[in-house]
Amino acid sequence: MTDETKNTKDQPKNVVPVSIKRSFILYANVTKKLLAEGEETVEISGLGNAITATVSTVEVLKKQNMIEVTKTLTTLTNIETRNNREASVPKLQVWVKKSADFDTLYAEQQARRAEKEAEEKKEKEAAEAKA
């Protein structure tokens, strides 16, 4: 099983469990939000096939100059499969913290997002007015 979301209620707030079921961009946005809300470090982790999405999440954040990687850990972890057997699955954990420019970059991204949403709302209202 590569979907870690089943155990999210038991996880600390600063853990982002990555799955192959959603886009890595979602996990990057969740990580940014947690850092913006005051988390000092955030752990981004993935099991099995989700390791690729975990790496992509970290890399997109690094490319945006939003984070610094503080620690990485790879392990084999035992999980119970659907047919009640135990299997060893690789796990990647990456701990990140804010970059020096994080607050400025995050504020700029949020401003662009708000502008785009306002523009889309105006276009929708204009289309409804014509109809």
C-alpha positions in Angstrom: 0.0 0.0 0.0 1.5 3.3 -1.0 -1.3 5.5 0.5 -0.2 6.8 3.9 -3.3 8.9 4.3 -5.1 6.2 6.3 -3.0 7.0 9.4 -3.2 10.8 9.2 -5.2 11.1 12.4 -2.4 9.5 14.3 0.3 11.7 12.7 1.6 14.9 14.1 0.5 18.1 12.4 3.9 18.7 10.8 3.9 15.5 8.8 2.8 15.5 5.1 2.1 11.9 4.1 2.5 11.7 0.3 0.4 9.4 -1.8 0.3 8.5 -5.6 -3.4 9.2 -5.6 -3.0 13.0 -5.7 -0.6 15.5 -7.4 2.7 16.3 -5.8 1.7 20.0 -6.2 -1.0 19.5 -3.5 1.6 18.2 -1.1 3.9 21.1 -1.9 1.1 23.6 -1.1 0.3 21.8 2.1 3.9 22.0 3.1 4.1 25.7 2.4 0.9 26.3 4.3 2.2 24.4 7.4 5.5 26.4 7.3 3.5 29.7 6.9 1.4 28.8 9.9 4.4 28.6 12.1 5.7 25.0 11.9 9.5 25.1 12.3 10.1 21.9 10.4 7.8 19.7 8.2 8.4 16.1 7.5 7.4 15.0 3.9 7.2 11.2 3.7 6.2 8.5 1.2 6.0 4.8 1.0 6.8 2.5 -1.9 5.6 4.0 -5.2 4.9 7.4 -3.5 8.6 7.9 -3.1 8.8 9.5 -6.5 6.0 11.9 -5.6 7.8 12.7 -2.4 11.0 13.6 -4.2 9.0 15.7 -6.7 7.3 17.6 -3.9 10.7 18.4 -2.3 12.3 19.3 -5.6 9.5 21.7 -6.7 9.8 23.5 -3.3 13.6 23.7 -3.6 13.2 25.1 -7.2 10.9 27.8 -5.9 13.5 28.6 -3.2 10.9 28.0 -0.5 12.7 25.4 1.6 15.9 24.0 2.9 16.3 20.3 3.4 17.5 19.6 7.0 17.4 15.8 7.1 16.6 12.8 4.9 16.1 9.2 6.0 15.4 6.0 4.0 14.2 2.9 5.7 12.4 -0.3 5.0 9.1 -0.5 6.9 6.8 -3.4 7.4 3.1 -2.9 6.4 0.1 -5.2 6.4 -1.1 -5.8 2.8 -4.7 -6.1 1.8 -4.6 -9.9 2.1 -3.3 -9.6 5.7 0.3 -10.4 4.9 3.3 -8.5 6.0 5.5 -6.8 3.4 8.6 -4.7 3.6 8.2 -1.4 1.7 10.8 1.4 1.2 10.1 4.7 3.0 11.5 8.1 2.3 11.3 10.9 4.9 12.5 14.4 4.2 12.5 17.1 6.9 12.4 20.7 5.6 12.4 24.2 7.0 11.7 27.6 5.6 14.3 29.2 3.4 15.5 32.7 4.2 13.2 34.2 1.5 10.2 32.0 2.3 7.9 34.7 3.9 8.4 37.1 1.0 8.0 34.4 -1.7 4.9 32.9 0.0 3.3 36.4 0.3 3.9 37.0 -3.4 2.4 33.6 -4.3 -0.7 34.2 -2.2 -1.1 37.7 -3.8 -0.9 36.2 -7.3 -3.4 33.5 -6.3 -5.9 36.1 -4.9 -5.5 38.2 -8.1 -6.2 35.1 -10.3 -9.2 34.1 -8.3 -10.7 37.7 -8.5 -10.1 37.7 -12.2 -11.8 34.3 -12.7 -14.7 35.5 -10.6 -15.2 38.6 -12.8 -15.1 36.4 -15.9 -17.7 34.1 -14.5 -20.0 37.0 -13.5 -19.6 38.5 -17.0 -20.4 35.2 -18.6 -23.5 34.8 -16.4 -24.6 38.3 -17.2 -24.5 37.6 -20.9 -26.6 34.4 -20.5 
